[in-house]
Amino acid sequence: MKTCTYCGRENEDQATQCQECGSELAQRPASAENTPTESGATGRFEKVAVLDNEVQAELMDGILSGRDIPHIMQSYYDSALDGLFQAGKGWGVILAPASFREEILAALADIKRQSQSSSGGPEGNNA
């Protein structure tokens, strides 16, 4: 089995791209000492934040791409369950190097704050 260096998913030996994130899989085993950095990435991708919905995911993707932060938006969607898992666990996660964790969490907090203020304004308490 080949393990994706970006998202950690195990793929079949003959696979050339990761089934989860679409990243190119190395043809030969990568040595830990000579691992090239991918477009400014400063480490292994790890789970940074959980996203509540697809709109939040699209907004975060745009912000992170605009700031040149390496990331992967990984959805929990499973066609066999028709999205049932997402209802309980959220839309999915952001995978990124740990060095960008604080910046990503701050951007996500801003999006959540803006969303709450636009939907829960003064007219939100109509009794």
N, C-alpha and C positions, 0 to 999 in steps of 0.2 A: 504494500500500500504506500502511496505517496501522500505526505501531509503538506497541506498548503501553508506556506510561510506567512501568509497574510491573515487568514481567518482560523487556521488550525484544523480544518476539515480533512478527514481522510478520504482519498480518492483512489480509484483503481490504478494499478501500475501502468496501464496503457494510456491513461488520461493525459492530455496535454494542457488542459485548463481545469481549474477548480470548478466543481459542480455548484458550489455555494456562491462564490464571489466572482468567478470568471477570470481570476488571475492566472497567469502563465505558471505552469508547474515546471520545476527544474528537471532537465533530462538526466542529470547525474546528481548524486547526493551533494548537497551544499555543505561545505565545511564551515564550522562555526567561526573560524578565524578570518576567512576571506569572503564574508557575506557582503555583497555590494549594498549600498544604501539606495533605496528606491525613491526617486524624486524628492529627496530631502527628508525622508523618513529617518527618525532617530531611534528606532527600536522596533520591537515586536508589537504587533497590533493586539490590543486587549479590549475587553468590554469597558466602555467609559460611561455610558448612560443608557437608560431604557427610554424609549419613545412611546408616547401615549397613542398617537394616531398617524395616519399617512400625511396629513397636512403638516404636522410638526416635523415629520421626517423630511418632507420636501423643503421646508423652510431651512432646516438645519443643513441639509445637503448644499443648498445655495450659499449659505453663510460660510460654511467650511471650505467650499470650493473657491469662493471669493477671497478667502484669507490664505489660500494655498496650504491648508492643513490636510495631510494625508488621512483618509478615513474610508470606512466601508459602512454602508447602511445595510444592515442585515435584518430582513423581515422574519417574523415568526410564522408568516402565512404558510399554511399547508393545504394544498388543494384537496387532499383526501378528507380533511376535517372542515373544509370550506370556511376557514377563518375562525372557527370556534376557540382555538387556543389563544388567538389574539385578544378576544374579549376579556379574558382573565389575566393575561400577562402583559398586555400592551402591544403596540404595533411591531416592535422589534428593538434592536440595539444599535448603538454607534460603536464601531470598533476603530481604534486609533492608537498611536503610540502614547505611552503614559506621559511623556513630556508635554503633550497638548491637553491633558485632562482638565486643568483649571480653566483654560480658555474655552474649551467646549462646554463645560458645565456652566460657565458664566453666560455664554450665548444661549444655552437652553433655558436658563433661568429668566433671561430677558424675554424670550418668546413666550414662556408660560405666564409671565407677569403681564405682558401685553394682551394675551388671550383672555386672561381673567378680567382685566380692566375694561376690555371692549364688550365682554359678555355679562359682566356683573356690575355694571354701572349703576347710577342712582335709580334708573327706571327698572332695575332688576327686581325690586321688592314690591311688586304689585299684588296687594292682598285683597 
